[in-house]
């Protein structure tokens, strides 16, 4: 039988400004360890510490621009575009443009703080 997920759980975000993370599916909201699905809203000027996560992260940008730095350079992911960062790759996300960014992140396996490995 289908199971309704009535709403997300807010999760504290890392970075230089407050970013809203709303987990719909994952360890916190549903107890699901296989996958996490979260809606993110990051303000203009938000920058996250670099990280080398143990999970694949698929990110679909809905609006705005998500800047993605990686060991080979950087790229801008805009509304209606997506990016895949594979487990073990170093990455740093930011939203430098005036309108910030709104996006959906899907992590396989599910996001867990101890598996992100943020830069100090």
Secondary structure as a PSIPRED ss2 file (coil, helix, strand):
# PSIPRED VFORMAT (PSIPRED V4.0)

   1 X C   1.000  0.000  0.000
   2 X C   1.000  0.000  0.000
   3 X C   1.000  0.000  0.000
   4 X C   1.000  0.000  0.000
   5 X C   1.000  0.000  0.000
   6 X C   1.000  0.000  0.000
   7 X C   1.000  0.000  0.000
   8 X C   1.000  0.000  0.000
   9 X E   0.000  0.000  1.000
  10 X E   0.000  0.000  1.000
  11 X E   0.000  0.000  1.000
  12 X C   1.000  0.000  0.000
  13 X C   1.000  0.000  0.000
  14 X C   1.000  0.000  0.000
  15 X C   1.000  0.000  0.000
  16 X C   1.000  0.000  0.000
  17 X C   1.000  0.000  0.000
  18 X C   1.000  0.000  0.000
  19 X E   0.000  0.000  1.000
  20 X E   0.000  0.000  1.000
  21 X E   0.000  0.000  1.000
  22 X E   0.000  0.000  1.000
  23 X E   0.000  0.000  1.000
  24 X E   0.000  0.000  1.000
  25 X E   0.000  0.000  1.000
  26 X C   1.000  0.000  0.000
  27 X C   1.000  0.000  0.000
  28 X C   1.000  0.000  0.000
  29 X C   1.000  0.000  0.000
  30 X C   1.000  0.000  0.000
  31 X C   1.000  0.000  0.000
  32 X C   1.000  0.000  0.000
  33 X C   1.000  0.000  0.000
  34 X C   1.000  0.000  0.000
  35 X C   1.000  0.000  0.000
  36 X E   0.000  0.000  1.000
  37 X E   0.000  0.000  1.000
  38 X E   0.000  0.000  1.000
  39 X E   0.000  0.000  1.000
  40 X E   0.000  0.000  1.000
  41 X E   0.000  0.000  1.000
  42 X E   0.000  0.000  1.000
  43 X C   1.000  0.000  0.000
  44 X C   1.000  0.000  0.000
  45 X C   1.000  0.000  0.000
  46 X E   0.000  0.000  1.000
  47 X E   0.000  0.000  1.000
  48 X C   1.000  0.000  0.000
  49 X C   1.000  0.000  0.000
  50 X C   1.000  0.000  0.000
  51 X E   0.000  0.000  1.000
  52 X C   1.000  0.000  0.000
  53 X C   1.000  0.000  0.000
  54 X C   1.000  0.000  0.000
  55 X C   1.000  0.000  0.000
  56 X E   0.000  0.000  1.000
  57 X E   0.000  0.000  1.000
  58 X E   0.000  0.000  1.000
  59 X E   0.000  0.000  1.000
  60 X E   0.000  0.000  1.000
  61 X E   0.000  0.000  1.000
  62 X E   0.000  0.000  1.000
  63 X E   0.000  0.000  1.000
  64 X E   0.000  0.000  1.000
  65 X E   0.000  0.000  1.000
  66 X E   0.000  0.000  1.000
  67 X E   0.000  0.000  1.000
  68 X E   0.000  0.000  1.000
  69 X E   0.000  0.000  1.000
  70 X E   0.000  0.000  1.000
  71 X C   1.000  0.000  0.000
  72 X C   1.000  0.000  0.000
  73 X E   0.000  0.000  1.000
  74 X E   0.000  0.000  1.000
  75 X E   0.000  0.000  1.000
  76 X E   0.000  0.000  1.000
  77 X E   0.000  0.000  1.000
  78 X E   0.000  0.000  1.000
  79 X C   1.000  0.000  0.000
  80 X C   1.000  0.000  0.000
  81 X E   0.000  0.000  1.000
  82 X E   0.000  0.000  1.000
  83 X E   0.000  0.000  1.000
  84 X E   0.000  0.000  1.000
  85 X E   0.000  0.000  1.000
  86 X C   1.000  0.000  0.000
  87 X C   1.000  0.000  0.000
  88 X C   1.000  0.000  0.000
  89 X C   1.000  0.000  0.000
  90 X C   1.000  0.000  0.000
  91 X E   0.000  0.000  1.000
  92 X E   0.000  0.000  1.000
  93 X E   0.000  0.000  1.000
  94 X E   0.000  0.000  1.000
  95 X E   0.000  0.000  1.000
  96 X C   1.000  0.000  0.000
  97 X C   1.000  0.000  0.000
  98 X C   1.000  0.000  0.000
  99 X C   1.000  0.000  0.000
 100 X C   1.000  0.000  0.000
 101 X E   0.000  0.000  1.000
 102 X E   0.000  0.000  1.000
 103 X E   0.000  0.000  1.000
 104 X E   0.000  0.000  1.000
 105 X E   0.000  0.000  1.000
 106 X E   0.000  0.000  1.000
 107 X E   0.000  0.000  1.000
 108 X E   0.000  0.000  1.000
 109 X C   1.000  0.000  0.000
 110 X C   1.000  0.000  0.000
 111 X C   1.000  0.000  0.000
 112 X C   1.000  0.000  0.000
 113 X H   0.000  1.000  0.000
 114 X H   0.000  1.000  0.000
 115 X H   0.000  1.000  0.000
 116 X C   1.000  0.000  0.000
 117 X C   1.000  0.000  0.000
 118 X E   0.000  0.000  1.000
 119 X C   1.000  0.000  0.000
 120 X C   1.000  0.000  0.000
